[in-house]
Amino acid sequence: DYSIELSDTKLILQDLLLIPSTTLSDRRIVRRIVELVGIRSARLTACGVVALLNQMNKLDGCTVAVDNFINDYPHFINRMRDAIHELLGSFSENVNLIHTKDGSSVGTSIIASMVNE
């Protein structure tokens, strides 16, 4: 919410959380908390990606597909990139994050087709 009065935040607090009255200060606090949760989420996701890359010994180059739902969160990919850079240093340049549509469905289909019955 980038509006001066944080009007979208106000609507969410009123309509979804049934909080009838909020001050601008209240809304700024909520916005900051939501921002911090988003940063933490991106950093934890980056930790999982880096752990898998280390385990697979793929620090020399790898493409990681990022599903559509993650891409919908503002700044998520950039925050992931920053965290990956903090964890891998110069090796982070070898990690390419790409956006994919319906990546979870495609991945599940590929795994299901590989299972021998």
Biopython code that builds the backbone (N, CA, C, O; Angstrom):
import numpy as np
from Bio.PDB.StructureBuilder import StructureBuilder

atoms = [
    (1, "ASP", "N", (0.851, -1.169, 0.000)),
    (1, "ASP", "CA", (0.000, 0.000, 0.000)),
    (1, "ASP", "C", (0.897, 1.232, 0.000)),
    (1, "ASP", "O", (1.541, 1.537, 1.004)),
    (2, "TYR", "N", (0.937, 1.936, -1.125)),
    (2, "TYR", "CA", (1.804, 3.095, -1.254)),
    (2, "TYR", "C", (1.034, 4.418, -1.190)),
    (2, "TYR", "O", (1.604, 5.479, -1.441)),
    (3, "SER", "N", (-0.254, 4.356, -0.855)),
    (3, "SER", "CA", (-1.020, 5.594, -0.745)),
    (3, "SER", "C", (-0.609, 6.345, 0.524)),
    (3, "SER", "O", (-0.144, 5.741, 1.490)),
    (4, "ILE", "N", (-0.782, 7.639, 0.508)),
    (4, "ILE", "CA", (-0.367, 8.478, 1.636)),
    (4, "ILE", "C", (-1.100, 8.086, 2.923)),
    (4, "ILE", "O", (-0.499, 8.028, 3.995)),
    (5, "GLU", "N", (-2.374, 7.823, 2.806)),
    (5, "GLU", "CA", (-3.190, 7.475, 3.979)),
    (5, "GLU", "C", (-3.260, 5.965, 4.241)),
    (5, "GLU", "O", (-3.936, 5.524, 5.170)),
    (6, "LEU", "N", (-2.559, 5.177, 3.418)),
    (6, "LEU", "CA", (-2.605, 3.710, 3.515)),
    (6, "LEU", "C", (-4.051, 3.212, 3.489)),
    (6, "LEU", "O", (-4.483, 2.436, 4.341)),
    (7, "SER", "N", (-4.771, 3.682, 2.490)),
    (7, "SER", "CA", (-6.211, 3.404, 2.386)),
    (7, "SER", "C", (-6.505, 1.924, 2.133)),
    (7, "SER", "O", (-7.504, 1.409, 2.637)),
    (8, "ASP", "N", (-5.665, 1.231, 1.370)),
    (8, "ASP", "CA", (-5.886, -0.207, 1.158)),
    (8, "ASP", "C", (-5.729, -0.973, 2.462)),
    (8, "ASP", "O", (-6.494, -1.893, 2.751)),
    (9, "THR", "N", (-4.745, -0.590, 3.235)),
    (9, "THR", "CA", (-4.528, -1.221, 4.547)),
    (9, "THR", "C", (-5.724, -0.968, 5.454)),
    (9, "THR", "O", (-6.167, -1.858, 6.179)),
    (10, "LYS", "N", (-6.235, 0.246, 5.405)),
    (10, "LYS", "CA", (-7.406, 0.596, 6.209)),
    (10, "LYS", "C", (-8.600, -0.277, 5.831)),
    (10, "LYS", "O", (-9.308, -0.778, 6.704)),
    (11, "LEU", "N", (-8.821, -0.456, 4.533)),
    (11, "LEU", "CA", (-9.935, -1.292, 4.077)),
    (11, "LEU", "C", (-9.780, -2.734, 4.530)),
    (11, "LEU", "O", (-10.747, -3.360, 4.965)),
    (12, "ILE", "N", (-8.591, -3.251, 4.430)),
    (12, "ILE", "CA", (-8.354, -4.641, 4.856)),
    (12, "ILE", "C", (-8.605, -4.786, 6.353)),
    (12, "ILE", "O", (-9.247, -5.741, 6.790)),
    (13, "LEU", "N", (-8.103, -3.846, 7.127)),
    (13, "LEU", "CA", (-8.319, -3.904, 8.574)),
    (13, "LEU", "C", (-9.807, -3.799, 8.925)),
    (13, "LEU", "O", (-10.286, -4.465, 9.842)),
    (14, "GLN", "N", (-10.522, -2.963, 8.192)),
    (14, "GLN", "CA", (-11.955, -2.795, 8.465)),
    (14, "GLN", "C", (-12.778, -3.978, 7.976)),
    (14, "GLN", "O", (-13.587, -4.529, 8.723)),
    (15, "ASP", "N", (-12.571, -4.368, 6.722)),
    (15, "ASP", "CA", (-13.437, -5.373, 6.102)),
    (15, "ASP", "C", (-13.086, -6.811, 6.492)),
    (15, "ASP", "O", (-13.980, -7.618, 6.747)),
    (16, "LEU", "N", (-11.815, -7.127, 6.539)),
    (16, "LEU", "CA", (-11.423, -8.512, 6.825)),
    (16, "LEU", "C", (-11.232, -8.780, 8.314)),
    (16, "LEU", "O", (-11.612, -9.838, 8.815)),
    (17, "LEU", "N", (-10.647, -7.826, 9.008)),
    (17, "LEU", "CA", (-10.359, -8.037, 10.431)),
    (17, "LEU", "C", (-11.378, -7.377, 11.350)),
    (17, "LEU", "O", (-11.306, -7.502, 12.573)),
    (18, "LEU", "N", (-12.341, -6.661, 10.731)),
    (18, "LEU", "CA", (-13.434, -6.032, 11.474)),
    (18, "LEU", "C", (-12.936, -5.061, 12.545)),
    (18, "LEU", "O", (-13.494, -4.989, 13.640)),
    (19, "ILE", "N", (-11.888, -4.324, 12.218)),
    (19, "ILE", "CA", (-11.388, -3.273, 13.102)),
    (19, "ILE", "C", (-11.968, -1.960, 12.577)),
    (19, "ILE", "O", (-11.539, -1.470, 11.532)),
    (20, "PRO", "N", (-12.930, -1.393, 13.286)),
    (20, "PRO", "CA", (-13.690, -0.272, 12.734)),
    (20, "PRO", "C", (-12.918, 1.032, 12.569)),
    (20, "PRO", "O", (-13.215, 1.814, 11.667)),
    (21, "SER", "N", (-11.936, 1.273, 13.424)),
    (21, "SER", "CA", (-11.256, 2.556, 13.372)),
    (21, "SER", "C", (-9.749, 2.351, 13.573)),
    (21, "SER", "O", (-9.320, 1.694, 14.521)),
    (22, "THR", "N", (-8.962, 2.923, 12.664)),
    (22, "THR", "CA", (-7.506, 2.841, 12.786)),
    (22, "THR", "C", (-6.900, 4.211, 12.507)),
    (22, "THR", "O", (-7.437, 5.005, 11.735)),
    (23, "THR", "N", (-5.794, 4.460, 13.141)),
    (23, "THR", "CA", (-5.070, 5.702, 12.876)),
    (23, "THR", "C", (-4.027, 5.433, 11.790)),
    (23, "THR", "O", (-3.727, 4.283, 11.468)),
    (24, "LEU", "N", (-3.496, 6.487, 11.248)),
    (24, "LEU", "CA", (-2.431, 6.344, 10.256)),
    (24, "LEU", "C", (-1.230, 5.635, 10.875)),
    (24, "LEU", "O", (-0.572, 4.832, 10.214)),
    (25, "SER", "N", (-0.953, 5.926, 12.111)),
    (25, "SER", "CA", (0.144, 5.265, 12.827)),
    (25, "SER", "C", (-0.104, 3.753, 12.926)),
    (25, "SER", "O", (0.814, 2.958, 12.725)),
    (26, "ASP", "N", (-1.331, 3.364, 13.231)),
    (26, "ASP", "CA", (-1.692, 1.938, 13.277)),
    (26, "ASP", "C", (-1.416, 1.276, 11.929)),
    (26, "ASP", "O", (-0.822, 0.200, 11.854)),
    (27, "ARG", "N", (-1.857, 1.941, 10.880)),
    (27, "ARG", "CA", (-1.703, 1.375, 9.538)),
    (27, "ARG", "C", (-0.231, 1.291, 9.129)),
    (27, "ARG", "O", (0.170, 0.355, 8.438)),
    (28, "ARG", "N", (0.564, 2.259, 9.552)),
    (28, "ARG", "CA", (2.005, 2.203, 9.257)),
    (28, "ARG", "C", (2.659, 1.018, 9.961)),
    (28, "ARG", "O", (3.526, 0.353, 9.395)),
    (29, "ILE", "N", (2.243, 0.760, 11.183)),
    (29, "ILE", "CA", (2.774, -0.393, 11.925)),
    (29, "ILE", "C", (2.399, -1.689, 11.218)),
    (29, "ILE", "O", (3.240, -2.572, 11.047)),
    (30, "VAL", "N", (1.136, -1.806, 10.807)),
    (30, "VAL", "CA", (0.685, -3.011, 10.096)),
    (30, "VAL", "C", (1.467, -3.182, 8.803)),
    (30, "VAL", "O", (1.913, -4.284, 8.482)),
    (31, "ARG", "N", (1.631, -2.099, 8.067)),
    (31, "ARG", "CA", (2.388, -2.177, 6.803)),
    (31, "ARG", "C", (3.808, -2.660, 7.052)),
    (31, "ARG", "O", (4.313, -3.500, 6.307)),
    (32, "ARG", "N", (4.461, -2.142, 8.086)),
    (32, "ARG", "CA", (5.844, -2.542, 8.391)),
    (32, "ARG", "C", (5.916, -4.011, 8.802)),
    (32, "ARG", "O", (6.840, -4.721, 8.405)),
    (33, "ILE", "N", (4.955, -4.466, 9.584)),
    (33, "ILE", "CA", (4.930, -5.874, 9.992)),
    (33, "ILE", "C", (4.774, -6.769, 8.766)),
    (33, "ILE", "O", (5.477, -7.769, 8.625)),
    (34, "VAL", "N", (3.857, -6.406, 7.889)),
    (34, "VAL", "CA", (3.649, -7.194, 6.668)),
    (34, "VAL", "C", (4.916, -7.195, 5.816)),
    (34, "VAL", "O", (5.278, -8.222, 5.243)),
    (35, "GLU", "N", (5.585, -6.057, 5.733)),
    (35, "GLU", "CA", (6.843, -5.974, 4.978)),
    (35, "GLU", "C", (7.902, -6.893, 5.587)),
    (35, "GLU", "O", (8.600, -7.600, 4.860)),
    (36, "LEU", "N", (8.026, -6.886, 6.907)),
    (36, "LEU", "CA", (9.014, -7.733, 7.574)),
    (36, "LEU", "C", (8.718, -9.217, 7.392)),
    (36, "LEU", "O", (9.631, -10.025, 7.222)),
    (37, "VAL", "N", (7.441, -9.566, 7.429)),
    (37, "VAL", "CA", (7.059, -10.966, 7.189)),
    (37, "VAL", "C", (7.427, -11.374, 5.758)),
    (37, "VAL", "O", (7.911, -12.483, 5.532)),
    (38, "GLY", "N", (7.196, -10.479, 4.799)),
    (38, "GLY", "CA", (7.561, -10.757, 3.415)),
    (38, "GLY", "C", (9.061, -10.927, 3.237)),
    (38, "GLY", "O", (9.506, -11.812, 2.506)),
    (39, "ILE", "N", (9.845, -10.080, 3.904)),
    (39, "ILE", "CA", (11.308, -10.190, 3.832)),
    (39, "ILE", "C", (11.758, -11.517, 4.426)),
    (39, "ILE", "O", (12.588, -12.213, 3.843)),
    (40, "ARG", "N", (11.216, -11.863, 5.573)),
    (40, "ARG", "CA", (11.591, -13.128, 6.222)),
    (40, "ARG", "C", (11.224, -14.317, 5.339)),
    (40, "ARG", "O", (11.995, -15.269, 5.219)),
    (41, "SER", "N", (10.068, -14.262, 4.736)),
    (41, "SER", "CA", (9.627, -15.346, 3.860)),
    (41, "SER", "C", (10.579, -15.523, 2.680)),
    (41, "SER", "O", (10.956, -16.647, 2.348)),
    (42, "ALA", "N", (10.964, -14.429, 2.054)),
    (42, "ALA", "CA", (11.890, -14.500, 0.916)),
    (42, "ALA", "C", (13.243, -15.039, 1.357)),
    (42, "ALA", "O", (13.862, -15.818, 0.633)),
    (43, "ARG", "N", (13.707, -14.638, 2.527)),
    (43, "ARG", "CA", (15.002, -15.096, 3.026)),
    (43, "ARG", "C", (14.960, -16.585, 3.368)),
    (43, "ARG", "O", (15.911, -17.312, 3.080)),
    (44, "LEU", "N", (13.873, -17.040, 3.975)),
    (44, "LEU", "CA", (13.750, -18.466, 4.283)),
    (44, "LEU", "C", (13.666, -19.302, 3.003)),
    (44, "LEU", "O", (14.238, -20.390, 2.926)),
    (45, "THR", "N", (12.957, -18.792, 2.013)),
    (45, "THR", "CA", (12.882, -19.475, 0.728)),
    (45, "THR", "C", (14.265, -19.569, 0.101)),
    (45, "THR", "O", (14.641, -20.614, -0.430)),
    (46, "ALA", "N", (15.021, -18.478, 0.162)),
    (46, "ALA", "CA", (16.386, -18.462, -0.376)),
    (46, "ALA", "C", (17.263, -19.473, 0.360)),
    (46, "ALA", "O", (18.099, -20.130, -0.260)),
    (47, "CYS", "N", (17.084, -19.603, 1.667)),
    (47, "CYS", "CA", (17.857, -20.591, 2.438)),
    (47, "CYS", "C", (17.582, -22.005, 1.936)),
    (47, "CYS", "O", (18.501, -22.812, 1.800)),
    (48, "GLY", "N", (16.317, -22.297, 1.662)),
    (48, "GLY", "CA", (15.970, -23.612, 1.131)),
    (48, "GLY", "C", (16.590, -23.856, -0.227)),
    (48, "GLY", "O", (17.095, -24.946, -0.494)),
    (49, "VAL", "N", (16.559, -22.854, -1.087)),
    (49, "VAL", "CA", (17.155, -22.978, -2.419)),
    (49, "VAL", "C", (18.657, -23.214, -2.308)),
    (49, "VAL", "O", (19.197, -24.101, -2.968)),
    (50, "VAL", "N", (19.333, -22.424, -1.476)),
    (50, "VAL", "CA", (20.780, -22.559, -1.312)),
    (50, "VAL", "C", (21.133, -23.917, -0.714)),
    (50, "VAL", "O", (22.118, -24.532, -1.124)),
    (51, "ALA", "N", (20.349, -24.392, 0.244)),
    (51, "ALA", "CA", (20.596, -25.713, 0.831)),
    (51, "ALA", "C", (20.510, -26.802, -0.234)),
    (51, "ALA", "O", (21.347, -27.704, -0.280)),
    (52, "LEU", "N", (19.494, -26.712, -1.087)),
    (52, "LEU", "CA", (19.366, -27.702, -2.166)),
    (52, "LEU", "C", (20.520, -27.606, -3.162)),
    (52, "LEU", "O", (21.041, -28.628, -3.608)),
    (53, "LEU", "N", (20.918, -26.392, -3.509)),
    (53, "LEU", "CA", (22.040, -26.221, -4.441)),
    (53, "LEU", "C", (23.327, -26.788, -3.858)),
    (53, "LEU", "O", (24.107, -27.422, -4.568)),
    (54, "ASN", "N", (23.550, -26.561, -2.569)),
    (54, "ASN", "CA", (24.730, -27.136, -1.908)),
    (54, "ASN", "C", (24.673, -28.659, -1.905)),
    (54, "ASN", "O", (25.660, -29.325, -2.215)),
    (55, "GLN", "N", (23.521, -29.200, -1.555)),
    (55, "GLN", "CA", (23.358, -30.652, -1.494)),
    (55, "GLN", "C", (23.551, -31.293, -2.864)),
    (55, "GLN", "O", (24.123, -32.377, -2.971)),
    (56, "MET", "N", (23.075, -30.624, -3.909)),
    (56, "MET", "CA", (23.186, -31.163, -5.267)),
    (56, "MET", "C", (24.514, -30.781, -5.924)),
    (56, "MET", "O", (24.794, -31.187, -7.052)),
    (57, "ASN", "N", (25.329, -29.997, -5.213)),
    (57, "ASN", "CA", (26.612, -29.534, -5.741)),
    (57, "ASN", "C", (26.425, -28.793, -7.071)),
    (57, "ASN", "O", (27.094, -29.090, -8.060)),
    (58, "LYS", "N", (25.514, -27.836, -7.074)),
    (58, "LYS", "CA", (25.172, -27.086, -8.290)),
    (58, "LYS", "C", (25.568, -25.615, -8.196)),
    (58, "LYS", "O", (24.921, -24.761, -8.801)),
    (59, "LEU", "N", (26.619, -25.316, -7.449)),
    (59, "LEU", "CA", (27.020, -23.921, -7.301)),
    (59, "LEU", "C", (27.689, -23.358, -8.540)),
    (59, "LEU", "O", (27.912, -22.151, -8.636)),
    (60, "ASP", "N", (28.011, -24.232, -9.497)),
    (60, "ASP", "CA", (28.655, -23.771, -10.732)),
    (60, "ASP", "C", (27.642, -23.247, -11.747)),
    (60, "ASP", "O", (28.033, -22.678, -12.766)),
    (61, "GLY", "N", (26.369, -23.426, -11.491)),
    (61, "GLY", "CA", (25.351, -22.908, -12.393)),
    (61, "GLY", "C", (24.055, -23.669, -12.274)),
    (61, "GLY", "O", (24.032, -24.899, -12.315)),
    (62, "CYS", "N", (22.977, -22.926, -12.128)),
    (62, "CYS", "CA", (21.679, -23.575, -11.962)),
    (62, "CYS", "C", (20.575, -22.560, -12.244)),
    (62, "CYS", "O", (20.718, -21.371, -11.959)),
    (63, "THR", "N", (19.485, -23.045, -12.801)),
    (63, "THR", "CA", (18.299, -22.216, -12.996)),
    (63, "THR", "C", (17.226, -22.715, -12.041)),
    (63, "THR", "O", (16.944, -23.911, -11.970)),
    (64, "VAL", "N", (16.639, -21.787, -11.313)),
    (64, "VAL", "CA", (15.593, -22.115, -10.353)),
    (64, "VAL", "C", (14.296, -21.475, -10.843)),
    (64, "VAL", "O", (14.220, -20.260, -11.025)),
    (65, "ALA", "N", (13.291, -22.301, -11.050)),
    (65, "ALA", "CA", (11.993, -21.801, -11.495)),
    (65, "ALA", "C", (11.196, -21.303, -10.287)),
    (65, "ALA", "O", (11.058, -22.011, -9.290)),
    (66, "VAL", "N", (10.684, -20.099, -10.387)),
    (66, "VAL", "CA", (9.887, -19.504, -9.324)),
    (66, "VAL", "C", (8.440, -19.474, -9.789)),
    (66, "VAL", "O", (8.115, -18.883, -10.819)),
    (67, "ASP", "N", (7.589, -20.112, -9.026)),
    (67, "ASP", "CA", (6.189, -20.265, -9.410)),
    (67, "ASP", "C", (5.454, -18.927, -9.394)),
    (67, "ASP", "O", (5.883, -17.968, -8.753)),
    (68, "ASN", "N", (4.366, -18.891, -10.098)),
    (68, "ASN", "CA", (3.561, -17.685, -10.284)),
    (68, "ASN", "C", (3.117, -17.053, -8.969)),
    (68, "ASN", "O", (3.134, -15.829, -8.840)),
    (69, "PHE", "N", (2.718, -17.870, -7.988)),
    (69, "PHE", "CA", (2.185, -17.293, -6.758)),
    (69, "PHE", "C", (3.254, -16.509, -5.993)),
    (69, "PHE", "O", (2.931, -15.507, -5.356)),
    (70, "ILE", "N", (4.497, -16.934, -6.041)),
    (70, "ILE", "CA", (5.579, -16.194, -5.382)),
    (70, "ILE", "C", (5.844, -14.893, -6.124)),
    (70, "ILE", "O", (6.078, -13.855, -5.505)),
    (71, "ASN", "N", (5.809, -14.947, -7.426)),
    (71, "ASN", "CA", (6.091, -13.769, -8.236)),
    (71, "ASN", "C", (5.063, -12.657, -8.017)),
    (71, "ASN", "O", (5.340, -11.493, -8.306)),
    (72, "ASP", "N", (3.884, -13.008, -7.510)),
    (72, "ASP", "CA", (2.836, -12.017, -7.281)),
    (72, "ASP", "C", (3.109, -11.120, -6.072)),
    (72, "ASP", "O", (2.504, -10.056, -5.943)),
    (73, "TYR", "N", (4.013, -11.540, -5.192)),
    (73, "TYR", "CA", (4.329, -10.733, -4.015)),
    (73, "TYR", "C", (5.376, -9.686, -4.375)),
    (73, "TYR", "O", (6.436, -10.027, -4.899)),
    (74, "PRO", "N", (5.092, -8.421, -4.100)),
    (74, "PRO", "CA", (6.028, -7.354, -4.468)),
    (74, "PRO", "C", (7.406, -7.554, -3.838)),
    (74, "PRO", "O", (7.523, -7.829, -2.644)),
    (75, "HIS", "N", (8.421, -7.416, -4.641)),
    (75, "HIS", "CA", (9.822, -7.448, -4.204)),
    (75, "HIS", "C", (10.325, -8.833, -3.771)),
    (75, "HIS", "O", (11.485, -8.958, -3.379)),
    (76, "PHE", "N", (9.491, -9.867, -3.833)),
    (76, "PHE", "CA", (9.882, -11.175, -3.313)),
    (76, "PHE", "C", (11.114, -11.718, -4.030)),
    (76, "PHE", "O", (12.060, -12.167, -3.382)),
    (77, "ILE", "N", (11.110, -11.681, -5.355)),
    (77, "ILE", "CA", (12.229, -12.221, -6.121)),
    (77, "ILE", "C", (13.515, -11.450, -5.818)),
    (77, "ILE", "O", (14.572, -12.055, -5.637)),
    (78, "ASN", "N", (13.430, -10.124, -5.764)),
    (78, "ASN", "CA", (14.627, -9.332, -5.457)),
    (78, "ASN", "C", (15.145, -9.626, -4.058)),
    (78, "ASN", "O", (16.356, -9.683, -3.844)),
    (79, "ARG", "N", (14.251, -9.811, -3.117)),
    (79, "ARG", "CA", (14.669, -10.147, -1.753)),
    (79, "ARG", "C", (15.305, -11.540, -1.715)),
    (79, "ARG", "O", (16.264, -11.772, -0.979)),
    (80, "MET", "N", (14.768, -12.453, -2.506)),
    (80, "MET", "CA", (15.387, -13.780, -2.605)),
    (80, "MET", "C", (16.794, -13.670, -3.178)),
    (80, "MET", "O", (17.735, -14.270, -2.658)),
    (81, "ARG", "N", (16.930, -12.899, -4.253)),
    (81, "ARG", "CA", (18.249, -12.715, -4.876)),
    (81, "ARG", "C", (19.254, -12.129, -3.884)),
    (81, "ARG", "O", (20.400, -12.572, -3.814)),
    (82, "ASP", "N", (18.816, -11.138, -3.124)),
    (82, "ASP", "CA", (19.697, -10.523, -2.125)),
    (82, "ASP", "C", (20.150, -11.552, -1.092)),
    (82, "ASP", "O", (21.328, -11.602, -0.736)),
    (83, "ALA", "N", (19.223, -12.363, -0.616)),
    (83, "ALA", "CA", (19.564, -13.370, 0.390)),
    (83, "ALA", "C", (20.484, -14.441, -0.193)),
    (83, "ALA", "O", (21.420, -14.885, 0.473)),
    (84, "ILE", "N", (20.224, -14.854, -1.426)),
    (84, "ILE", "CA", (21.092, -15.836, -2.075)),
    (84, "ILE", "C", (22.499, -15.269, -2.221)),
    (84, "ILE", "O", (23.486, -15.978, -2.026)),
    (85, "HIS", "N", (22.583, -13.988, -2.564)),
    (85, "HIS", "CA", (23.894, -13.345, -2.677)),
    (85, "HIS", "C", (24.614, -13.308, -1.317)),
    (85, "HIS", "O", (25.821, -13.539, -1.245)),
    (86, "GLU", "N", (23.873, -13.018, -0.251)),
    (86, "GLU", "CA", (24.473, -13.015, 1.086)),
    (86, "GLU", "C", (25.009, -14.394, 1.450)),
    (86, "GLU", "O", (26.057, -14.509, 2.085)),
    (87, "LEU", "N", (24.295, -15.433, 1.051)),
    (87, "LEU", "CA", (24.689, -16.793, 1.422)),
    (87, "LEU", "C", (25.784, -17.365, 0.529)),
    (87, "LEU", "O", (26.643, -18.112, 0.998)),
    (88, "LEU", "N", (25.756, -17.020, -0.751)),
    (88, "LEU", "CA", (26.691, -17.636, -1.696)),
    (88, "LEU", "C", (27.798, -16.701, -2.172)),
    (88, "LEU", "O", (28.763, -17.152, -2.789)),
    (89, "GLY", "N", (27.672, -15.431, -1.898)),
    (89, "GLY", "CA", (28.680, -14.485, -2.376)),
    (89, "GLY", "C", (28.716, -14.468, -3.895)),
    (89, "GLY", "O", (27.675, -14.386, -4.546)),
    (90, "SER", "N", (29.914, -14.547, -4.456)),
    (90, "SER", "CA", (30.059, -14.460, -5.913)),
    (90, "SER", "C", (29.418, -15.644, -6.647)),
    (90, "SER", "O", (29.095, -15.533, -7.830)),
    (91, "PHE", "N", (29.232, -16.771, -5.959)),
    (91, "PHE", "CA", (28.575, -17.915, -6.598)),
    (91, "PHE", "C", (27.108, -17.622, -6.922)),
    (91, "PHE", "O", (26.501, -18.315, -7.739)),
    (92, "SER", "N", (26.537, -16.595, -6.281)),
    (92, "SER", "CA", (25.126, -16.271, -6.529)),
    (92, "SER", "C", (24.901, -15.841, -7.975)),
    (92, "SER", "O", (23.782, -15.937, -8.480)),
    (93, "GLU", "N", (25.941, -15.374, -8.640)),
    (93, "GLU", "CA", (25.814, -14.985, -10.048)),
    (93, "GLU", "C", (25.510, -16.184, -10.935)),
    (93, "GLU", "O", (25.026, -16.022, -12.055)),
    (94, "ASN", "N", (25.791, -17.387, -10.439)),
    (94, "ASN", "CA", (25.531, -18.617, -11.192)),
    (94, "ASN", "C", (24.105, -19.137, -11.005)),
    (94, "ASN", "O", (23.703, -20.104, -11.652)),
    (95, "VAL", "N", (23.349, -18.497, -10.126)),
    (95, "VAL", "CA", (21.976, -18.929, -9.846)),
    (95, "VAL", "C", (21.026, -17.997, -10.589)),
    (95, "VAL", "O", (20.991, -16.793, -10.337)),
    (96, "ASN", "N", (20.263, -18.572, -11.501)),
    (96, "ASN", "CA", (19.327, -17.816, -12.316)),
    (96, "ASN", "C", (17.903, -18.120, -11.844)),
    (96, "ASN", "O", (17.447, -19.260, -11.934)),
    (97, "LEU", "N", (17.206, -17.104, -11.344)),
    (97, "LEU", "CA", (15.808, -17.264, -10.941)),
    (97, "LEU", "C", (14.922, -16.854, -12.098)),
    (97, "LEU", "O", (15.033, -15.741, -12.611)),
    (98, "ILE", "N", (14.042, -17.756, -12.508)),
    (98, "ILE", "CA", (13.130, -17.444, -13.602)),
    (98, "ILE", "C", (11.687, -17.643, -13.149)),
    (98, "ILE", "O", (11.403, -18.478, -12.291)),
    (99, "HIS", "N", (10.793, -16.874, -13.730)),
    (99, "HIS", "CA", (9.373, -16.968, -13.441)),
    (99, "HIS", "C", (8.744, -18.034, -14.327)),
    (99, "HIS", "O", (8.971, -18.061, -15.537)),
    (100, "THR", "N", (7.958, -18.905, -13.723)),
    (100, "THR", "CA", (7.221, -19.906, -14.501)),
    (100, "THR", "C", (5.752, -19.863, -14.096)),
    (100, "THR", "O", (5.413, -19.635, -12.935)),
    (101, "LYS", "N", (4.914, -20.082, -15.060)),
    (101, "LYS", "CA", (3.488, -20.139, -14.784)),
    (101, "LYS", "C", (3.113, -21.596, -14.537)),
    (101, "LYS", "O", (3.488, -22.476, -15.311)),
    (102, "ASP", "N", (2.387, -21.846, -13.478)),
    (102, "ASP", "CA", (1.919, -23.187, -13.116)),
    (102, "ASP", "C", (3.069, -24.169, -12.937)),
    (102, "ASP", "O", (2.959, -25.341, -13.297)),
    (103, "GLY", "N", (4.167, -23.685, -12.382)),
    (103, "GLY", "CA", (5.343, -24.527, -12.176)),
    (103, "GLY", "C", (5.081, -25.718, -11.267)),
    (103, "GLY", "O", (5.614, -26.802, -11.502)),
    (104, "SER", "N", (4.268, -25.534, -10.232)),
    (104, "SER", "CA", (3.973, -26.637, -9.319)),
    (104, "SER", "C", (3.243, -27.761, -10.037)),
    (104, "SER", "O", (3.541, -28.936, -9.824)),
    (105, "SER", "N", (2.296, -27.407, -10.877)),
    (105, "SER", "CA", (1.543, -28.418, -11.618)),
    (105, "SER", "C", (2.435, -29.160, -12.601)),
    (105, "SER", "O", (2.341, -30.380, -12.738)),
    (106, "VAL", "N", (3.301, -28.420, -13.283)),
    (106, "VAL", "CA", (4.204, -29.043, -14.244)),
    (106, "VAL", "C", (5.178, -29.964, -13.526)),
    (106, "VAL", "O", (5.407, -31.089, -13.970)),
    (107, "GLY", "N", (5.757, -29.499, -12.415)),
    (107, "GLY", "CA", (6.691, -30.317, -11.650)),
    (107, "GLY", "C", (6.042, -31.590, -11.127)),
    (107, "GLY", "O", (6.641, -32.664, -11.179)),
    (108, "THR", "N", (4.837, -31.471, -10.630)),
    (108, "THR", "CA", (4.111, -32.633, -10.137)),
    (108, "THR", "C", (3.840, -33.616, -11.266)),
    (108, "THR", "O", (3.944, -34.827, -11.068)),
    (109, "SER", "N", (3.499, -33.120, -12.429)),
    (109, "SER", "CA", (3.253, -33.988, -13.588)),
    (109, "SER", "C", (4.511, -34.727, -14.000)),
    (109, "SER", "O", (4.465, -35.917, -14.314)),
    (110, "ILE", "N", (5.630, -34.028, -13.999)),
    (110, "ILE", "CA", (6.893, -34.671, -14.378)),
    (110, "ILE", "C", (7.253, -35.768, -13.382)),
    (110, "ILE", "O", (7.630, -36.871, -13.778)),
    (111, "ILE", "N", (7.138, -35.471, -12.102)),
    (111, "ILE", "CA", (7.449, -36.478, -11.077)),
    (111, "ILE", "C", (6.512, -37.676, -11.187)),
    (111, "ILE", "O", (6.948, -38.823, -11.081)),
    (112, "ALA", "N", (5.228, -37.410, -11.400)),
    (112, "ALA", "CA", (4.251, -38.501, -11.517)),
    (112, "ALA", "C", (4.569, -39.377, -12.731)),
    (112, "ALA", "O", (4.386, -40.593, -12.678)),
    (113, "SER", "N", (5.037, -38.779, -13.810)),
    (113, "SER", "CA", (5.339, -39.569, -15.004)),
    (113, "SER", "C", (6.598, -40.418, -14.824)),
    (113, "SER", "O", (6.795, -41.392, -15.549)),
    (114, "MET", "N", (7.443, -40.058, -13.869)),
    (114, "MET", "CA", (8.689, -40.782, -13.636)),
    (114, "MET", "C", (8.518, -41.959, -12.673)),
    (114, "MET", "O", (9.402, -42.810, -12.577)),
    (115, "VAL", "N", (7.409, -42.011, -11.974)),
    (115, "VAL", "CA", (7.178, -43.054, -10.972)),
    (115, "VAL", "C", (6.843, -44.366, -11.687)),
    (115, "VAL", "O", (5.959, -44.421, -12.543)),
    (116, "ASN", "N", (7.562, -45.401, -11.317)),
    (116, "ASN", "CA", (7.267, -46.734, -11.878)),
    (116, "ASN", "C", (6.268, -47.437, -10.987)),
    (116, "ASN", "O", (6.440, -47.502, -9.770)),
    (117, "GLU", "N", (5.241, -47.954, -11.590)),
    (117, "GLU", "CA", (4.230, -48.666, -10.805)),
    (117, "GLU", "C", (4.463, -50.151, -10.874)),
    (117, "GLU", "O", (3.713, -50.922, -10.275)),
]
sb = StructureBuilder()
sb.init_structure("model")
sb.init_model(0)
sb.init_chain("A")
sb.init_seg("    ")
for serial, (resi, resn, name, xyz) in enumerate(atoms, 1):
    if name == "N":
        sb.init_residue(resn, " ", resi, " ")
    sb.init_atom(name, np.array(xyz, "f"), 0.0, 1.0, " ", f" {name:<3s}", serial, name[0])
structure = sb.get_structure()
